[in-house]
Amino acid sequence: LEKVEACCSFAHLEYSKGHAIGRIETTPHNPSIVAVSHRRNLSLEQQADISGRAENSHVLVWDRKFSEGTRPWMILQSPQECTSFRFNPSRPHLIAGGCVN
């Protein structure tokens, strides 16, 4: 039986506490860069109640080589819940995201 060990945490007390992970993405050009989006833990009924309301969302970008593990390298803010995002494969410094509208 092989053992699985945690290598790092992508949690931030202000931006991800009490939230579920929505998506995790890395860039093939630099695998130490990891971006993580979080979403609130809501029931379907609660999601329907807040549907259409603007609510900030964040994508936290971590650099596992240089981060001390408690602070993300970059915090991207969106005016709506970011449900999907991806690094551009030919220009990895660009991230495209899709939001709930």
C-alpha positions as CSV (number, residue, x, y, z in Angstrom):
1,L,0.0,0.0,0.0
2,E,1.5,3.3,-1.1
3,K,1.3,6.4,1.2
4,V,-0.1,9.7,0.0
5,E,1.4,12.8,1.6
6,A,0.2,16.4,1.4
7,C,2.8,18.6,-0.2
8,C,1.1,22.0,0.2
9,S,-2.0,23.9,1.1
10,F,-3.9,26.4,-1.1
11,A,-6.0,27.9,1.6
12,H,-6.2,31.6,2.6
13,L,-8.1,32.7,5.7
14,E,-9.7,35.7,4.1
15,Y,-10.5,34.4,0.6
16,S,-11.1,30.7,1.0
17,K,-12.2,30.0,4.5
18,G,-15.5,28.0,4.5
19,H,-15.4,27.7,0.7
20,A,-15.2,24.7,-1.6
21,I,-12.6,24.5,-4.3
22,G,-14.2,25.3,-7.7
23,R,-11.3,24.6,-9.9
24,I,-7.5,24.0,-9.8
25,E,-5.4,24.7,-12.8
26,T,-1.6,24.6,-13.5
27,T,0.3,25.9,-16.4
28,P,2.4,23.4,-18.3
29,H,5.2,26.0,-18.8
30,N,5.7,26.3,-15.1
31,P,4.2,23.5,-13.0
32,S,5.0,25.3,-9.7
33,I,2.3,27.9,-10.6
34,V,-1.1,26.8,-9.4
35,A,-4.4,28.7,-9.6
36,V,-7.3,27.9,-7.4
37,S,-10.9,29.2,-7.5
38,H,-13.2,28.9,-4.5
39,R,-17.0,29.0,-4.2
40,R,-19.3,29.3,-1.3
41,N,-20.8,26.1,0.1
42,L,-24.4,26.7,-0.7
43,S,-27.4,24.5,-1.2
44,L,-29.2,24.6,-4.6
45,E,-32.0,26.6,-2.9
46,Q,-29.5,29.1,-1.5
47,Q,-27.8,29.4,-4.9
48,A,-31.2,30.2,-6.5
49,D,-32.0,32.8,-3.9
50,I,-28.8,34.8,-4.7
51,S,-28.9,34.2,-8.4
52,G,-28.3,37.4,-10.4
53,R,-26.8,39.3,-7.5
54,A,-23.2,40.6,-7.9
55,E,-20.9,38.9,-5.5
56,N,-17.1,39.1,-5.7
57,S,-15.1,36.0,-6.4
58,H,-11.4,35.3,-6.3
59,V,-8.9,33.1,-8.0
60,L,-5.8,32.7,-5.9
61,V,-2.5,32.1,-7.8
62,W,0.2,30.3,-5.9
63,D,3.8,29.9,-6.7
64,R,4.9,26.7,-4.9
65,K,8.6,27.6,-5.3
66,F,8.5,31.0,-3.7
67,S,5.4,31.1,-1.5
68,E,5.7,30.5,2.2
69,G,2.3,28.7,2.0
70,T,0.3,31.3,3.7
71,R,0.0,34.0,1.1
72,P,-0.9,33.6,-2.6
73,W,1.5,35.1,-5.1
74,M,-1.4,36.9,-6.8
75,I,-5.2,37.4,-6.1
76,L,-7.5,37.9,-9.0
77,Q,-10.9,39.4,-8.2
78,S,-14.0,39.0,-10.3
79,P,-17.3,40.9,-9.8
80,Q,-19.3,37.6,-10.2
81,E,-18.6,34.0,-9.2
82,C,-15.8,32.6,-11.4
83,T,-17.0,29.2,-12.3
84,S,-14.2,28.3,-14.8
85,F,-10.8,29.6,-15.7
86,R,-7.7,28.5,-17.7
87,F,-4.2,29.6,-18.4
88,N,-3.7,30.5,-22.1
89,P,-1.6,27.6,-23.5
90,S,0.5,29.8,-25.8
91,R,0.7,32.8,-23.5
92,P,0.7,31.4,-19.9
93,H,0.9,34.8,-18.3
94,L,-2.8,35.3,-19.4
95,I,-5.7,33.7,-17.6
96,A,-9.2,33.6,-19.0
97,G,-12.2,33.1,-16.7
98,G,-15.9,32.5,-17.0
99,C,-18.4,34.0,-14.6
100,V,-22.0,33.3,-13.6
101,N,-24.3,35.9,-15.1
